[in-house]
Amino acid sequence: MDQSGITAVTPKSPWGSVAPLPPTCSLTDVMSEQLAKQLEEENSDFPTLTNPGADLLLSDEVSETTSDLMLAQMLQMQFDREFDDQLRREEKKFNGDSKVSISFENYRMVHPYEDSDSSEDEVDWQDTRHDPYRAEKPQTTPRKGFTGKGKNITTKHDEVTCGRKNTARMDNFAPEVHVGDGLGMDLKLSNQVFNSLKQHCYSEQRRSARLHDKKEHSTAEQAVDPRTRLLMYKMVNSGVLENINGCISTGKESVVFHANGGSLEEQPVPDEVVLKVFKTTLNEFKNRDRYIKDDYRFIDRFSKLNPRKIIRLWAEKEMHNLSRMKKAEIPCPEVVLLKKHILVMSFIGEDHVPAPKLKDVTLSSEDMKSAFYQALHLMQQLYQECNLVHADLSEYNMLWHKGKVWLIDVSQSIEPTHPHALEFLFRDCRNVSTFFQKRGVIEAMSVYELFNAVSGLNIPIGEEDEAEFIAEIVALE
């Protein structure tokens, strides 16, 4: 109680009772010998961590520890293990199926107390920085071009130095060139040998590139290049075709596929169609320029196109010829669609079975006689009404379907105004006459009579000398 008679009340803490503060120690007590002994006894209760890794590899039964150092090391080890697992996954994803792999060994956390029970991990994570089998790099001459002095001088032109350097430079060859490892061997290649190997390597690379380019940009036997395949897929996706079934015929200039028709806005598509894919290999067309370069319908465009684009003219030319034949009611495929070098036409046959060629079908004498007169009539219609010469007519390009002869393959057909039209017509007549005469058709005309019957020129036959007859034809041309 103070002088005014009021009792002083100590305020109560809102956080509860406050623990009394420990008594402060004086400096003399701290430095006392008794206190030093007490501290030494307390420190003796903690184990000495001479090898931290040995204590970290304790059993899982130890769930808690009073040592902050041990706890930190255990956490760090767990973190490093997770980091290594992630690094291993990244390395596997980065390398994939590549034959040449890249190691992330330098980024891995390695602990002296970590042990692996898997032999695969040891192989995968072996330290390649000190590989005893690694080939030693050849000693290179400095920039000044020589080493040593006096009698011991060695220039960059030294035979041994150049040989070792050439051996090392073989590693820069293309991966497909197998140069071996040469481990433990002091290989020395002369400049002549190295230059020959390098030239051979470059030649093989260029040859491989040419073959790859030819394969990617050409239509091979019963196969199509990626660009043609893309055009065919687009026809299916657009609904023009339901599906493409497979190859039914191959020729010198084209590959024919069977397909099921879909629908078009302009006209209905037959249930069965064929895709005539003109081959884009240039060697098939080297000797066929004369069929188109002198045709007045394409002469202006022919001179302005490169050889590969000329192939599209063949598809366009067949489309025009078929359309002209269809107007004259000549039995032939009906054009459905033209897309670059792919011509879609109606299918001549039934139930995926194409009509046989005239050379493959076996007919009775009456049917063979009828086939001859049909062929004669078709050749006259083609020449007189369609103003065309087939230029490749034979038993290979005539089909027998439903008792009628059908004409196909008119991409090379030309008009009579062509400089060589009569020569091609005479060749067609020879093929047709020879075929039916061999099949025993008595009514089959000779080549000269057939030519006059088709062309209407009435060239005198005489003694039937073919050379004189052809000379007359050339004179008329």
Secondary structure, 3 states (H helix, E strand, C coil): CCCCCCCCCCCCCCCCCCCCCCCCCCHHHHCCHHHHHHHHHHHCCCCCCCCHHHHHCCCCCCCCCCCHHHHHHHHHHHHHHHHHHHHHHHHHHHHCCCCCCCCCHHHCCCCCCCCCCCHHHHHHCCCCCCCCCCCCCCCCCCCCCEECCHHHCEECCCHHHHHHHHHHHHHHCCCCCCCCCCCCCCCCCCHHHHHHHHHHHHHHHHHHHHHHHHHHCCCCCCCCCHHHHHHHHHHHHCCCEEEEEEEEEECCCEEEEEEEECECCCCECCCEEEEEEECCCHHHCCCCHHHCCCCCCCHHHHCCCCHHHHHHHHHHHHHHHHHHHHHCCCCCCCEEEEECCEEEEECCEECCEECCECCCCCCCHHHHHHHHHHHHHHHHHHHHCCCCECCCCCCCCEEEECCEEEECCCCCCECCCCCCHHHHHHHHHHHHHHHHHHCCCCCCCCHHHHHHHHHCCCCCCCCCCHHHHHHHHHHHC
